[in-house]
Amino acid sequence: MAMAPAHTLNLCGVLSESKRIVNAHSRHFLALSVLFLLPLSCSIVIYPTLYLSNPRDHFVSSVGDYTFKSPETLIFPLIYTIVVYLLSTCALATITHSTYHGFYGRPVKFFPSLKSIIFSFFPLVLTTIAAKFFLFLISLSFFMFAFVIVKLAENLGFTVDYNSSNFLWFCAFLAVALGLVMLYFQVIWGLAPVIAVTESKWGFEPLWRSSYLVNGMKSVSLSLILVFGVLIGVWVWMTTNSVLGFAIVEDWNIWDFVLQTIISSSFLSFLTIFLLHYTAANTVLYMYCKALHGELAIEIAEEFAREYISLPFDEDKIPHIVTVVSV
């Protein structure tokens, strides 16, 4: 059994360990990526590209001074949202399940990973609803605060000019504050999806447990969010521009078509890889947080107490014990 040194309890350690697990089961994660993450990447890119390439063609009709939206205007975004959410939930369940078992050195198989969707889907959905509900209340509190401040100023005799620079700066300040609050909760709740999959908890319970586990590792959680958030965001922007260029050009020759297809496919492949490694790294972060709180050693002891000895003798597939040293 390999020993991971104490200094790996940082961002580099999380990324290194997640890369080790993915490489050790490369064909398995490739199959999951092709099944879920590649369609997800295409969905993230193609719909906004179609919207940007023809912004006026949204099934909108005007009669006089009134503008009417046909049902297709609402149906297509709804279908798109459902497809993206289903793909992301399935990808999250299967990749988290596989990374969790790969960390322990257990056999990682394709069909058991797919089976995990059945047990993880509703806990993930209910946890998402709980988190969104809480964040909605926070956002509502900010809007109510802004409304009260504005009305209070008007009642005190001040004239509020909604087009003035001062009012715009006030709105920008509230927007930045709200964004920082949302980022904070994203940091402390980042492990909630992993907990929903691995511990079968749902609702608010994964949120509270995530905030407990992430204590002492908030900087790593924040770094993980920022690194992959920037990478995925920039790559989505680049891919969207690439596919948008593909969509708006009318006069194609064969070489332009081949070159643009290769470039767009490469962008989508890298976006899929980023999504895969982010999900795997978040699962490894969960394991490291458990190690920091002394839970991982107990689970490994229980693993051997159940005489779980049938591990493959492969250096990349044996479990790693994370050692925490207090200085």
Steps between C-alpha positions, in 0.01 A plus 500: 500500500642837399541783743413852387713757685339768713588781263261360239208649693500797263382584149798332331442185704130492409573546130781244505290236675199555273726473196644174637153350543381610155816368332475169688150446358535699180271284283228502764502879536525539123181296459318712761626820340381397154164391641427807716761777494549529124125546436496740795784702347319510167179611671679776691650636179255434218181657639664835594674495162172458315352781710790734422518410132137603438380717791188624319372157404340393826146435387392850603215674321382857541153644454478874534678605816482153655755223473389140530723199557395171349508186718823387333676794665436347840513132402850500356670666801307268731609190306856631491503558877360154572750329268797687649389427855441130433837459329684688774326302775577165336860603437538621859357177644706260289833684510474570873414134567791381287753742650388412853557129442818565303643693794456194722647273235176313451406361158351773284246356258277658240157352579520550879585864423190530286299330773610770743281745308191321634606548862654847461258679270233603751749587779681727251175659382369558852836639614504736202148618582597561864809698398312706239223574750751628756682709239167637379423620852841669519448671163151607605646648819745709295224628272278579797790685664553710187125570476481608866805728465355669190154546654652627824703758309187614314301526824776714652460747217788396276446482127613165362610523138500143368721605208761677711853367542459484879202266471686285247800481736266398781354222284850389396608486866201283589564277199866448600401433862237249388753334269751463785232352726404253227866409449541440874209257506634333188826445686347353814234302312727373224515150649121464531456317164777255592337439839163441333657234277736327744299527823146495354406814693260751353343840556668734744703225669772484229529880518563502874741206478689664216544820703639285784740297287636795306622673818878519473486449121303806390800645318536177301129495422512864388810437288334201335190704416702793364744288296239285330246783488742714301613209281149382421365854457779608263478173308121528461549853365770385256296199390187710454691746282647214300163335438342842439754563225409161363130586496499848345730433204303428184764444230699194608768315315590148603823592679339777704227259601748229606720746689209659684360156589835391644536820703144480639541131586827571680339775707212271597743221593700726731181634658398140570838430660472807724153395619625147569801609703299759695248237608774253591704765685196604704453137607867476601461825696214333688731210590775737613255694716396174662867421562547839663212425738625150579217318322702346218724291724192355673346403165822336382517302825141389447590408143762255621272383782260380229795314348494697179821346366416445132680808373686506166876499542555812298680798645251737337197313637595443863343727763691797632504581870501873561713596799426820689776644717427778748779754521 
